[in-house]
Amino acid sequence: MRKNTEIRKQQIVDSIWQIISSKGVEYVTIGEIAKSIGTTKTAIYRHFKNKRDILSLLIDSVEETLMKVIGKAMIHEDPLLNLKNILLAHLTFAKRRHQTSFIMIMGVMQLGDPFIRQKIFQLIQKYLRKIERLLSHCVKLNLIENDINIKISAIAFLGLIQSTVTVWSYRNFNFVPEKIHADLWNTYLRGIGVKHP
């Protein structure tokens, strides 16, 4: 029974991603989800009380994905190389899925539900803290200027990803992640005052 519940919840999450990428977050409704997976609204309500519960599950899924992307990218002892890998991993992931967690998050934030907004804020903060730790490690190793603002540099890193994917989403994700990555990475390195390019 539990396995069936988990499978159904994953179908629902996959359905939500499909709805968001094809129609937009405002179309994430119980009825639209039910139609998408070939079931009834009543069946969806067996798993979720309301739309808030569904969006909460989606944010949990985004968090799990983001943390996996970061975890897989952190394969070096050099924190600067790990940052470089994270940037490429996010761009590659966005191209592969033709969507990005960050774009979805911004769309959901527009819905105005305080609980959901707080949950998204906590997710973004968790992500930024991971980037801040890598940047702090870079400073300790004397890889980047020690007078940079770590918090702002982490936000700029997130901004590189979000703004790039947003622009390319309007071009049907017609980009080569490795090419964009090289240009973005070199720009970011200059911004944080890297000492050993």
QUISULQUI-V723729 format. One line per field, one symbol per residue. ss: DSSP state (H for helix, E for strand, L for the rest). Layout:
ss = ???
This chain:
ss = LHHHHHHHHHHHHHHHHHHHHHLLHHHLLHHHHHHHHLLLHHHHHLLLLLHHHHHHHHHHHHHHHHHHHHHHHLLLLLHHHHHHHHHHHHHHHHHHHLLLHHHHHHHHHLLLLHHHHHHHHHHHHHHHHHHHHHHHHHHHLLLELLLLLHHHHHHHHHHHHHHHHHHHHLLLLLLLHHHHHHHHHHHHHHHHLELLL
